[in-house]
Amino acid sequence: MSTTLQKPAAVERRWYVIDAAGKPLGRTAALVATLLRGKNKATFTPNVDCGDNVIVINCKDAVLTGKKLDQKTYYHHSAYISGLKAVKAREMMDTRPERAMYLAVKGMLPSNALGRKALTRLHAYAGAEHKNAAQKPEVYEG
């Protein structure tokens, strides 16, 4: 029995919409990372970018379980001396919830060129409205 390997030119990309309202942030991010990577397809090939485009709506209504809202901290550096910035999860979810979803998905993708390419197909929105209606996305029930 031989294994069929996907060619980059033969990849068919679909558009999916995932509603994050009332769902845990991490579980939603794990589902999104699987779709972006293409691991849900029978033609998955590890060295080929064969994932789909994903639109995540209602990121502001995603739930952080336990004490994560008060204890989780997001860090970034300004590249200047003593430029380490820290933002609590509660403040991040109030001001930029789509950024919190982006960072959660980014942490679940591989740290290589395939992961960076897959992350460009993520479209996260804080509210229920999105501007990708022209692509005719399907609601993903997974």
Beta strands, then each sheet from edge to edge (+ up, - down):
strand 1: 15-19
strand 2: 53-57
strand 3: 73-77
strand 4: 84-88
strand 5: 122-124
strand 6: 138-139
sheet 1: 5+ 2+ 1+ 6+
sheet 2: 3+ 4-
end
